[in-house]
Amino acid sequence: MEQKNKTYSISELAKEFDITTRAIRFYEDKGLLNPARRGQTRIYAPADRTKLKLILRGKRLGLTLDESRDIIGMYNPGQSNEGQLQTLLDKIRERKSYLQQQLHDIEVMMLDLQESENRALEALEQLKTD
């Protein structure tokens, strides 16, 4: 469990989440993370760590960075966050629908490929018997 006053360096977060420091700086450039600075050193708070965790989860779910930013930005401590959860559910359902369509398209393509392969094999066999 993360401590309230604990801070993290960019290398600690990179190691913990198995990503590059460049990826973390990219999320920072996109306005998703806003660490404090001590000179050139970035100081990440527990909230930054949580945001990074949510960004990476969104990425695994197929969300765009903008979608992740919008959903994370909707979080309001002490509130029900019903809107945030409904938006997340909507995005998950959209993604599932998209992936189901892709799966269907792949299945159709596999059938077409199998049929084409069979015809090509039959044509080769026919050439051998002629």
C-alpha positions in Angstrom: 0.0 0.0 0.0 1.4 3.4 -0.9 2.2 5.9 1.8 0.7 9.4 1.7 4.0 11.2 2.0 6.1 8.8 0.0 7.6 10.2 -3.2 9.0 8.4 -6.2 11.8 9.0 -8.6 11.3 8.5 -12.4 13.6 5.5 -12.3 11.6 3.9 -9.4 8.4 4.2 -11.3 9.9 3.0 -14.5 11.3 -0.1 -12.7 8.0 -0.7 -10.8 5.9 -0.6 -13.9 8.5 -2.1 -16.2 8.4 0.9 -18.6 11.1 3.3 -19.8 11.8 6.7 -18.2 11.2 8.0 -21.7 7.6 6.7 -21.6 7.0 8.4 -18.3 8.4 11.7 -19.7 6.1 11.2 -22.7 3.0 11.0 -20.4 4.3 14.0 -18.7 4.6 15.9 -22.0 1.0 15.0 -22.8 -0.1 16.5 -19.5 -1.1 13.2 -17.9 1.5 13.4 -15.1 2.7 16.5 -13.3 5.6 15.8 -10.9 7.1 18.4 -8.7 10.6 19.5 -9.5 13.6 19.8 -7.3 16.1 21.4 -9.8 16.3 18.9 -12.7 14.9 16.0 -10.5 11.3 14.9 -10.9 9.5 14.1 -7.7 6.4 11.9 -8.2 3.7 11.9 -5.5 1.5 8.9 -4.8 -1.2 10.5 -6.9 1.2 10.5 -9.9 1.9 6.8 -9.3 -1.8 6.1 -9.3 -2.3 8.0 -12.5 0.5 6.2 -14.1 -1.0 2.9 -13.1 -4.4 4.0 -14.5 -2.8 5.2 -17.8 -1.1 1.8 -18.2 -4.3 -0.1 -17.4 -6.1 2.1 -20.0 -3.4 1.3 -22.5 -3.9 -2.4 -21.9 -7.6 -2.0 -22.4 -7.0 -0.3 -25.7 -8.0 3.2 -24.6 -6.3 6.2 -26.2 -4.3 8.6 -24.1 -7.1 11.2 -24.5 -9.7 8.7 -23.3 -7.5 7.8 -20.3 -6.9 11.5 -19.6 -10.7 12.3 -19.7 -11.6 9.3 -17.4 -8.8 10.1 -14.9 -9.7 13.8 -15.0 -13.3 12.9 -14.0 -12.1 11.4 -10.7 -13.3 13.5 -7.7 -12.3 12.3 -4.3 -15.2 12.2 -1.8 -17.8 12.0 -4.6 -19.6 9.0 -6.0 -17.7 9.2 -9.3 -20.7 7.6 -11.1 -20.0 9.6 -14.2 -16.4 8.4 -14.3 -17.5 4.8 -13.9 -20.2 5.1 -16.5 -17.8 6.6 -19.0 -15.3 3.8 -18.3 -18.0 1.2 -18.8 -19.0 2.9 -22.1 -15.4 2.8 -23.3 -15.0 -0.8 -22.3 -18.2 -1.8 -24.2 -17.1 0.2 -27.3 -13.7 -1.6 -27.2 -15.3 -5.0 -26.7 -17.6 -4.4 -29.7 -14.7 -3.3 -31.8 -12.7 -6.3 -30.9 -15.7 -8.6 -31.5 -16.0 -7.2 -35.0 -12.3 -7.6 -35.6 -12.5 -11.2 -34.4 -15.4 -11.8 -36.8 -13.4 -10.2 -39.7 -10.4 -12.5 -38.9 -12.6 -15.6 -38.8 -14.1 -14.7 -42.3 -10.6 -14.0 -43.6 -9.3 -17.3 -42.3 -12.2 -19.1 -44.1 -11.3 -17.2 -47.3 -7.6 -18.1 -47.0 -8.5 -21.8 -46.3 -10.7 -21.8 -49.4 -8.0 -20.2 -51.6 -5.4 -22.6 -50.3 -7.6 -25.6 -51.0 -8.2 -24.3 -54.6 -4.5 -23.7 -55.2 -3.7 -27.2 -53.9 -6.4 -28.7 -56.1 -5.0 -26.8 -59.1 -1.5 -28.1 -58.4 -2.8 -31.6 -58.1 -4.6 -31.2 -61.4 -1.4 -30.0 -63.1 0.4 -33.0 -61.9 -2.2 -35.4 -63.4 -2.4 -33.6 -66.8 
